[in-house]
Amino acid sequence: SQQGEEDPQALSIQEGENATMNCSYKTSINNLQWYRQNSGRGLVHLILIRSNEREKHSGRLRVTLDTSKKSSSLLITASRAADTASYFCATDAYNYGQNFVFGPGTRLSVLP
Amino acid sequence: DTEVTQTPKHLVMGMTNKKSLKCEQHMGHRAMYWYKQKAKKPPELMFVYSYEKLSINESVPSRFSPECPNSSLLNLHLHALQPEDSALYLCASSQDTGARWAPQHFGDGTRLSIL
């Protein structure tokens, strides 16, 4: 079963703009992670946010987590063409017996 | 360059063939994973090894047989696959799963086509 669901499924922006992707999930989690996948490549871990954290930053990335709404958002500021990729959230649901599940992903296109 | 190396990068095989996918990491990680990814879909977890022992099998058909010969190597043996098994197979590693789903390092995958 699908745990995380990203929104939007596809996003196209101009270079320099900010990109926001959302992830919703169904059950309680221990942590939520965001990954990036460039076309034809493996996934790259971007950031991990624990269930007791509300916001984390890493360079141009900002991740928020709202456990009451069971949702997270990934903000990429000042986007670059090199940010063009698919972005996935992934969650665990240890206490509910689920394993590591990726959401369907958002395909981001940053136009020069 | 990724720190997880997968070979081969591409594999075409018939439904009666036997082949193996290989994965290697030298980061000292004690958890290793196999995922299957279809086009425009997220990766789906298949197997998890922790300290060279199989800890999770996500109800994967027996035509997929994982093996972890040592802490650096992970194999996926393939036999009698079906056309729907055509996909990108990704290997990943992480610090031991005592941290429960620590950040994973992925290889670039093997693109498998079943004729």
Boltz contact constraints between the chains, C-beta under 6 A:
constraints:
  - contact:
      token1: [A, 41]
      token2: [B, 108]
      max_distance: 6.0
  - contact:
      token1: [A, 42]
      token2: [B, 2]
      max_distance: 6.0
  - contact:
      token1: [A, 42]
      token2: [B, 90]
      max_distance: 6.0
  - contact:
      token1: [A, 42]
      token2: [B, 106]
      max_distance: 6.0
  - contact:
      token1: [A, 42]
      token2: [B, 107]
      max_distance: 6.0
  - contact:
      token1: [A, 42]
      token2: [B, 108]
      max_distance: 6.0
  - contact:
      token1: [A, 42]
      token2: [B, 109]
      max_distance: 6.0
  - contact:
      token1: [A, 43]
      token2: [B, 106]
      max_distance: 6.0
  - contact:
      token1: [A, 45]
      token2: [B, 103]
      max_distance: 6.0
  - contact:
      token1: [A, 48]
      token2: [B, 103]
      max_distance: 6.0
  - contact:
      token1: [A, 88]
      token2: [B, 42]
      max_distance: 6.0
  - contact:
      token1: [A, 92]
      token2: [B, 101]
      max_distance: 6.0
  - contact:
      token1: [A, 94]
      token2: [B, 100]
      max_distance: 6.0
  - contact:
      token1: [A, 99]
      token2: [B, 45]
      max_distance: 6.0
  - contact:
      token1: [A, 99]
      token2: [B, 56]
      max_distance: 6.0
  - contact:
      token1: [A, 100]
      token2: [B, 45]
      max_distance: 6.0
  - contact:
      token1: [A, 100]
      token2: [B, 101]
      max_distance: 6.0
  - contact:
      token1: [A, 102]
      token2: [B, 42]
      max_distance: 6.0
  - contact:
      token1: [A, 102]
      token2: [B, 43]
      max_distance: 6.0
  - contact:
      token1: [A, 104]
      token2: [B, 42]
      max_distance: 6.0
  - contact:
      token1: [A, 105]
      token2: [B, 42]
      max_distance: 6.0
